[in-house]
Amino acid sequence: MEALGRCLLLFLLLFSSSFVPRPSAALSAAEAAAIARRQLLALPENGQLPDDFEFDIEIGIRISNPSLHRAYVALQAWKTAIYSDPHNFTANWAGPDVCGYNGIFCSPAPDDPSLNVVAGADLNGADIAGFLPAELGLLTDVALFHINSNRFCGIIPETFSHLKLLHEFDASNNRFVGPFPDVVLGLPSLKYLDLRFNDFEGALPPELFDRDLDAIFLNNNRFGSHIPDNFGNSKASVVVLANNKLGGCIPASIGNMGATLDELVLLNNGLDGCLPPEIGSLGNTTVVDVSWNSLTGVLSKSFDGLTKVEQLDLSHNVFTGVVPAGLCRLPSLANFTFSYNFFKGEADECVPTSTKSDVVFDDTSNCLARRPAQKSGEMCAPVKPSPKPGKPSPKPSPNPTTPSPQQPKTSAPPPPRVVSPSPPPPPPPQPTPSPPPPPQVVNSPPPLQQTGSPMTPAHPPPSPHSESPVTRVHSPPPPPTPVYSPPPPVHAPPPPVPSSPSPVYSPPPPLRSPPPPVYSPPPPPPVSSPPPPVYSPPPPVPSPPPPAYSPPPPPAHSPPPPPVRSPPPPVYSPPPPPPVRSPPPPVYSPPQASSPPPPAVAPHPPTSNSSPPPPPSPDLDFLPPVGGLSYASPPPPLYPGYN
């Protein structure tokens, strides 16, 4: 009996395991596209349903309440538009009792308490994949429509314009696409709009900020263009536009929002220009986050008007000047982050070690004297644009003269081989190597810090607005790649380099440009030394002193028929000024045995790696998600008229 009991238990375990729900797989791009196509094929010709559409459909059951009849048609159409329902959330969406469907809530009609109507739909977190059918426009009595944290694709149907009582619309954390859904702008009762964490794109319509909305969540989409100038017309208490690509300036009209605005989050949008002084008019705002942008200038004294601000984040911008004491003495301030900027001074009240311990300050990576963890002196020096190093490249004009003596080319058949290595020249001259003389320029990338600021978040600022994590990877500017120079040296036996001691080559950048001048004379001797030894160029026996070869990079160019090489050198010739090479040629006049090849043991100086140290920008690759707001989609509401 004991054995039988064990077998029965094992059988039950195996049988029940087949019904254990499995986590749903992510929706692939192909599946999302297929769902969107299904929606487009199902949409009416003009996006709207014909009048009395619900009566043209045979439902096979009797529902005397016309509102519930329309709701039944809409919900059945929605169920057929579902591609995946891993948790069987809509399993009971069958039969005439629509008020008993999961996620559907009914309430007495505002105009006739004797009739029940569908007042809300809440499918939050159901992980459903599908699209929104046009028939949802028949839910004319709904006051809330919540579908966040699902996998709905496609667009918001135009038929939503019939939802005249809709008060809250939450379609966040789905896969909706297309331009901003203008249909929501025509909903007269709408107060709460949440479209974050989707793939909407394009410009923000100015009409959005003329609507009487209380909350606007548009973060983590693909919206571009600038913030409309009428931004300040909004009466919203919460505006979150973070993690888009808006760019441009913050409109001065923002000062008009002082009476109503409680939270403003604009982080990581590529914004530039100065913070408008009108921000000081936001006397009721508790959260201001403009971090991870490219904002510049100094902080206005008008910011002392932020009397109720608790969280102020200006980090990862290009602000300069001094952090004023008035800003650090704001009465409600709890956290003030101004790290990763270029501030040169801060009031005593702003120092993190200040006695005002109830406020958290962060002044990391600025240009503050006698403060730890600050930027280097080079980065804090006057701006030295990183592109300037490239200017020396045009100087190569002197080198072109060298190619003329290339006649001996004919004698040496091997040269063709050398031509193959010629590819090294193609790599574009990198600004950093070119300016060997001014090394400080290489490290002077304050601009890099500026451009990179929004790219590589160092540590997520404490923005209290994100509800779901989003990792935006912004790779820092790639470091220069000096790889090109080393390869050629192997084939270049020409000792010409020795004559001119490494002095000229000490700066790796010049490696390529100087060679041409040096080799122009040697070619004649090579005529006599046709032996295949790597390029008849006059490899003098004395040349064996490989010490000079430390800079072999130049030889690489000489072996290849100077005519071919001559063009590339000019590009790197910034250092060619050291035409000191010209004299060396005479030394080579005595071309000698091919012994030089041994020295050609590519001692290619890795020194060519003049890559400057990577810019000291933040290390992490993720962007701080918008902080969670207590404004999350609420449970079924109790609106006036719906008791």
C-alpha positions, -999 to 999 in steps of 0.1 A, spaced: 0 0 0 29 24 8 44 18 -26 10 23 -43 6 56 -23 40 68 -35 32 60 -71 -1 78 -69 16 109 -54 42 109 -81 15 106 -108 -4 135 -93 27 157 -92 35 150 -128 0 155 -139 -4 188 -120 29 201 -133 15 203 -169 -9 229 -157 16 252 -140 15 285 -157 47 293 -176 60 329 -179 51 344 -212 78 350 -237 86 385 -249 67 396 -280 91 395 -310 93 423 -335 77 400 -361 48 392 -339 43 428 -330 42 437 -367 17 409 -374 -6 422 -347 -4 457 -360 -12 445 -395 -42 427 -382 -54 459 -365 -50 479 -397 -69 453 -417 -97 454 -391 -100 492 -390 -130 508 -408 -122 528 -439 -123 562 -422 -113 549 -387 -149 553 -374 -177 528 -370 -210 533 -388 -240 545 -369 -260 517 -351 -230 494 -358 -239 473 -327 -273 465 -340 -259 452 -373 -241 424 -355 -260 392 -346 -249 383 -311 -272 353 -305 -282 364 -270 -308 388 -256 -295 419 -237 -322 444 -230 -299 471 -217 -286 490 -248 -255 502 -231 -246 466 -220 -255 454 -255 -229 478 -269 -204 468 -243 -209 431 -251 -201 437 -288 -170 458 -279 -156 433 -254 -162 403 -277 -144 421 -305 -115 429 -281 -113 393 -271 -109 382 -307 -81 408 -311 -60 392 -284 -30 373 -297 -18 359 -264 -33 357 -229 -9 336 -209 -27 340 -176 -62 334 -191 -73 368 -178 -101 369 -203 -112 333 -199 -146 343 -185 -153 369 -212 -183 350 -225 -220 353 -221 -243 383 -215 -231 392 -180 -204 416 -191 -203 431 -156 -189 398 -144 -159 398 -168 -125 400 -153 -113 436 -152 -147 451 -162 -165 472 -137 -201 484 -139 -219 512 -121 -253 529 -123 -255 553 -153 -250 590 -144 -282 599 -163 -303 569 -152 -294 552 -119 -317 523 -127 -294 511 -155 -260 495 -151 -233 505 -175 -197 495 -180 -179 523 -161 -143 510 -163 -119 485 -178 -87 476 -158 -64 451 -174 -32 463 -157 -5 437 -156 -24 410 -175 5 405 -199 -19 403 -228 -7 406 -264 -30 420 -290 -44 453 -303 -72 477 -296 -102 471 -320 -123 499 -333 -153 484 -315 -139 497 -282 -154 530 -292 -188 515 -282 -178 517 -245 -192 552 -243 -198 550 -205 -163 542 -193 -146 566 -170 -113 548 -168 -94 527 -192 -63 511 -178 -42 486 -198 -7 493 -185 20 466 -184 7 445 -213 19 438 -248 -6 457 -268 6 468 -302 -5 491 -331 -22 524 -326 -49 540 -305 -81 538 -326 -99 569 -337 -131 555 -323 -118 564 -288 -131 599 -296 -166 586 -286 -155 580 -250 -168 613 -238 -168 604 -201 -132 590 -201 -114 605 -171 -82 584 -170 -64 568 -199 -34 546 -190 -18 528 -219 17 528 -204 43 500 -207 30 485 -240 42 486 -276 21 512 -292 37 531 -321 31 560 -344 28 598 -337 12 612 -306 -24 598 -305 -43 630 -312 -75 613 -305 -70 617 -268 -69 655 -272 -105 654 -281 -117 637 -249 -135 664 -229 -134 647 -195 -98 634 -197 -76 644 -167 -50 617 -164 -29 608 -195 -2 581 -192 16 570 -224 50 563 -210 72 533 -220 59 529 -255 73 537 -289 54 568 -299 74 593 -319 73 626 -336 66 661 -322 45 669 -292 13 687 -303 10 722 -288 -27 714 -281 -16 689 -254 -6 718 -231 -38 737 -237 -59 708 -224 -71 708 -188 -51 677 -178 -39 671 -143 -11 645 -151 9 641 -182 33 611 -184 51 607 -217 85 595 -206 105 568 -223 91 571 -258 107 584 -290 93 619 -291 114 644 -309 113 681 -318 113 708 -292 90 714 -262 62 737 -276 64 773 -266 30 771 -250 43 745 -225 35 769 -196 -2 769 -205 -6 735 -189 -25 733 -157 -11 698 -149 3 691 -114 27 664 -128 46 666 -161 71 639 -169 88 640 -203 120 622 -194 140 599 -217 128 612 -251 147 632 -277 131 666 -274 162 688 -276 162 726 -277 154 750 -248 130 749 -219 103 775 -229 102 806 -208 65 801 -204 72 775 -178 69 803 -152 31 803 -159 28 769 -142 37 781 -107 2 779 -94 -4 742 -102 28 724 -110 40 699 -84 65 677 -102 86 685 -133 109 658 -148 127 666 -180 159 644 -176 178 629 -205 162 648 -234 192 665 -250 180 699 -239 204 728 -243 206 765 -236 202 780 -202 176 773 -175 151 801 -179 150 824 -149 112 819 -149 117 786 -132 120 806 -101 83 813 -103 75 776 -96 67 783 -60 45 752 -55 68 727 -72 83 700 -50 104 681 -76 125 696 -104 148 672 -124 166 685 -155 196 662 -152 214 644 -180 210 672 -206 234 697 -221 221 728 -202 246 756 -198 251 790 -181 249 800 -145 221 796 -119 198 826 -117 192 842 -83 155 839 -91 157 802 -83 154 813 -47 117 814 -54 115 775 -54 104 777 -18 86 743 -18 111 723 -38 123 691 -20 142 673 -48 164 694 -71 186 676 -96 208 696 -120 235 669 -125 252 659 -157 249 692 -175 274 720 -183 265 746 -157 293 769 -146 297 797 -121 289 795 -84 262 775 -66 244 803 -47 238 801 -10 201 810 -14 195 779 -34 210 757 -7 190 774 20 156 767 5 132 759 34 118 726 20 150 713 3 159 677 11 181 667 -18 202 689 -41 223 672 -67 246 694 -89 273 669 -97 290 664 -130 290 700 -141 316 728 -143 308 748 -112 339 767 -100 325 776 -66 298 768 -41 285 786 -10 294 771 24 258 761 28 261 738 -3 292 718 8 281 682 15 300 684 49 279 713 59 263 714 93 229 713 76 228 675 78 191 672 70 198 681 34 218 658 10 241 677 -13 262 661 -41 290 683 -57 310 654 -73 329 660 -105 329 698 -108 357 723 -107 356 731 -70 389 739 -53 398 719 -22 369 695 -28 375 657 -34 365 639 -66 366 669 -89 375 672 -126 411 676 -136 426 710 -142 427 704 -180 390 697 -181 383 728 -161 405 750 -181 391 773 -208 372 753 -234 395 737 -260 373 720 -285 385 685 -292 381 689 -330 409 715 -332 436 689 -331 426 679 -366 437 713 -380 474 704 -382 466 678 -408 463 703 -436 500 713 -431 512 683 -450 518 705 -481 556 703 -477 556 665 -481 543 664 -516 577 674 -529 593 642 -519 575 619 -543 594 634 -573 625 612 -569 604 581 -571 619 570 -605 638 540 -591 604 524 -585 608 504 -617 638 485 -605 622 467 -576 594 443 -584 587 435 -548 572 469 -543 538 457 -554 537 436 -522 543 466 -501 515 484 -518 491 460 -501 501 471 -467 494 506 -478 459 502 -464 471 516 -432 468 551 -445 430 548 -450 423 550 -413 412 586 -408 438 607 -391 427 610 -355 427 644 -340 443 632 -308 475 618 -324 480 647 -348 487 673 -322 517 658 -305 530 692 -296 501 702 -274 493 671 -254 471 691 -231 446 695 -260 440 658 -260 430 658 -224 410 690 -226 377 675 -235 355 696 -213 332 695 -244 334 657 -243 320 658 -208 293 681 -222 283 659 -251 287 628 -231 267 640 -202 235 626 -213 251 596 -227 267 577 -200 250 580 -167 274 576 -139 250 569 -111 212 572 -114 200 604 -98 173 599 -73 145 608 -96 113 597 -79 93 592 -111 101 560 -128 77 532 -127 95 507 -148 132 504 -155 145 515 -188 180 511 -198 192 534 -225 226 527 -235 246 556 -247 280 546 -256 307 572 -247 326 588 -276 349 560 -290 385 565 -281 409 572 -310 421 540 -327 458 543 -335 460 507 -348 469 517 -384 506 526 -380 522 494 -367 515 470 -395 536 486 -422 569 486 -403 575 450 -410 582 454 -447 602 485 -444 639 478 -442 650 513 -453 674 525 -428 667 561 -437 650 564 -404 682 557 -385 699 587 -400 674 609 -384 675 597 -349 642 590 -333 639 626 -322 615 633 -350 596 601 -345 593 605 -308 559 619 -314 540 589 -329 517 610 -349 543 622 -374 553 586 -381 538 586 -416 543 621 -428 581 623 -424 590 592 -443 583 605 -477 609 632 -475 635 609 -462 631 583 -489 629 604 -519 667 605 -523 672 569 -513 653 555 -542 682 562 -567 705 538 -549 679 511 -548 681 510 -586 715 495 -582 703 471 -556 675 453 -574 679 422 -553 646 413 -539 656 421 -504 626 439 -492 627 470 -514 658 479 -530 657 512 -512 692 520 -500 693 498 -469 728 507 -457 746 481 -437 753 506 -410 716 509 -407 716 476 -387 717 498 -356 681 489 -350 680 514 -323 669 539 -349 643 515 -359 622 522 -329 603 545 -352 600 519 -380 565 532 -388 581 556 -413 599 529 -432 566 512 -438 558 540 -461 591 543 -479 591 507 -491 558 511 -508 565 529 -540 568 564 -527 546 576 -555 518 555 -540 526 564 -504 532 601 -510 496 610 -510 487 594 -477 517 609 -459 504 644 -464 474 635 -444 495 627 -413 523 652 -421 515 676 -395 549 669 -380 566 669 -413 580 703 -405 609 683 -393 623 682 -428 654 675 -410 650 642 -428 662 657 -460 699 655 -449 697 619 -440 693 608 -476 730 615 -483 739 591 -456 720 564 -474 737 570 -506 759 539 -499 732 513 -504 745 480 -492 737 444 -486 702 434 -478 714 428 -443 689 454 -432 661 431 -434 670 415 -400 666 448 -383 632 451 -399 620 429 -371 590 451 -368 600 467 -336 570 487 -346 567 510 -316 534 506 -300 541 541 -291 520 550 -321 492 545 -297 488 582 -290 453 576 -281 444 601 -254 430 589 -221 393 582 -225 372 612 -214 364 611 -178 327 608 -182 304 587 -161 309 550 -162 275 533 -161 256 524 -192 221 528 -180 199 558 -178 181 565 -145 145 555 -149 119 580 -142 110 577 -105 79 561 -93 50 585 -87 23 580 -62 1 590 -92 0 555 -105 -31 543 -121 -57 541 -94 -82 513 -87 -117 517 -101 -125 553 -93 -156 568 -77 -165 596 -101 -195 619 -95 -226 602 -108 -210 567 -105 -218 556 -70 
